[in-house]
Amino acid sequence: MKAPAEGTLRGIATFLATFGIGVATYIAIADSGGGSPVCIAGGHGCQTVAESSYSHLLGVNIAIFGIAGYVVLLACALLRGDAPRMVGFVFALVGFGFSLYLTYLELFTIDAICQWCVASAGLMTLLFVTNMMRMLAYVGREP
């Protein structure tokens, strides 16, 4: 199977990272106001997750780390060359792994699911696949 053109992969990554910034920003804004994200489909899963001790790392809301990661992934998607390809892959891999860990916590420790967190995990999974394809198909090639 032939990989899509690099421009196509960069466009997909740009869209996904931009959308990820929006999701993570919403979660961070809801937390900064002393509340939690509103579950679109109803329920209290988002509130339960937001109020858990796992929603902050070193006193910082996890969503802030997500925003930073998505911004780096956006920059990598906008740039050409091997360095942005590899940095994008590494950040997407770390983000994907961390998303898996957080999803595990939601399912087996917190016993609640936040729809916004699931959306972010889905976006990070797609960014991982997109960046992996970009790296494997185009590292070492001229931009």
C-alpha positions in Angstrom: 0.0 0.0 0.0 1.4 3.3 -1.0 1.4 6.1 1.6 -0.6 9.3 0.8 1.3 12.3 -0.5 3.2 14.1 2.3 1.1 17.2 1.6 -2.0 15.2 2.3 -0.6 13.8 5.5 0.5 17.3 6.6 -3.0 18.6 5.9 -4.6 15.9 7.9 -2.2 16.4 10.8 -2.8 20.2 10.7 -6.6 19.6 11.0 -6.3 17.0 13.8 -3.8 19.1 15.8 -5.9 22.2 15.5 -9.0 20.4 16.6 -7.0 18.8 19.4 -6.0 22.3 20.6 -9.7 23.3 20.7 -10.7 20.2 22.7 -7.8 20.5 25.2 -8.4 24.3 25.5 -12.1 23.7 26.3 -11.2 21.2 29.0 -8.6 23.6 30.5 -11.0 26.6 30.5 -13.7 24.6 32.2 -11.3 23.5 34.9 -9.9 27.0 35.4 -13.4 28.3 36.1 -13.7 25.8 38.9 -16.0 23.5 37.0 -15.7 20.6 34.6 -16.4 20.1 30.9 -20.1 19.5 30.1 -20.8 16.0 28.8 -22.5 16.4 25.5 -24.5 13.2 25.8 -25.4 13.8 29.4 -24.2 12.2 32.5 -21.6 13.2 35.0 -18.5 11.3 33.6 -16.7 14.5 32.7 -17.3 16.0 36.2 -16.1 12.8 37.9 -13.0 12.6 35.8 -12.3 16.4 36.3 -12.7 16.1 40.0 -10.4 13.0 40.3 -6.8 13.3 41.6 -5.6 12.2 38.1 -6.8 15.3 36.3 -3.8 17.3 37.5 0.0 16.5 37.3 2.3 18.5 39.5 -0.6 20.9 40.2 -1.2 21.5 36.5 -4.3 20.4 34.7 -3.5 17.6 32.3 -5.3 19.5 29.5 -2.5 22.1 29.6 0.0 19.4 28.7 -2.3 18.4 25.9 -2.5 21.9 24.5 1.3 22.1 24.5 1.6 18.7 22.8 -1.0 19.6 20.1 0.8 23.0 19.5 4.1 21.1 18.8 2.3 18.6 16.6 0.7 21.5 14.7 4.1 23.2 14.2 5.5 19.9 13.0 2.6 19.5 10.5 3.2 22.9 9.1 7.0 22.4 8.6 8.8 20.4 6.0 11.9 18.2 6.4 13.1 15.3 8.5 13.4 17.1 11.8 9.7 18.1 12.0 8.7 14.6 10.7 10.7 12.9 13.5 9.7 15.3 16.3 6.1 15.0 15.2 6.3 11.2 15.4 7.9 11.3 18.8 5.4 13.7 20.3 2.5 11.8 18.7 3.9 8.5 20.2 4.2 10.0 23.6 0.8 11.6 23.4 -0.7 8.3 22.2 0.9 6.4 25.1 -0.2 9.0 27.6 -3.7 8.9 26.2 -3.8 5.1 26.6 -2.7 5.5 30.2 -5.4 8.1 30.9 -8.0 6.0 29.3 -7.0 3.0 31.4 -7.4 5.2 34.5 -10.8 6.3 33.4 -12.0 2.8 32.8 -10.4 0.9 35.7 -9.5 3.4 38.4 -11.9 6.4 38.2 -14.8 4.4 36.9 -16.0 7.2 34.7 -15.6 8.3 31.1 -15.2 11.9 30.0 -16.4 12.3 26.4 -13.9 15.2 25.8 -11.0 13.0 27.0 -12.1 10.2 24.7 -12.3 12.8 21.8 -8.7 13.9 22.7 -7.5 10.3 22.8 -9.1 9.6 19.5 -7.4 12.7 17.9 -4.1 11.7 19.4 -4.4 8.2 18.0 -5.1 9.6 14.5 -2.2 12.0 14.9 0.1 9.1 15.9 -1.0 7.1 12.8 -0.6 10.1 10.5 2.8 11.1 11.9 4.0 7.5 11.7 3.0 7.2 8.1 4.7 10.5 7.4 7.9 9.5 9.1 8.1 6.0 7.6 7.3 7.1 4.1 9.2 10.4 3.8 12.1 10.6 6.3 15.3 10.8 4.2 13.5 12.2 1.2 13.9 15.7 0.0 10.9 18.0 0.9 
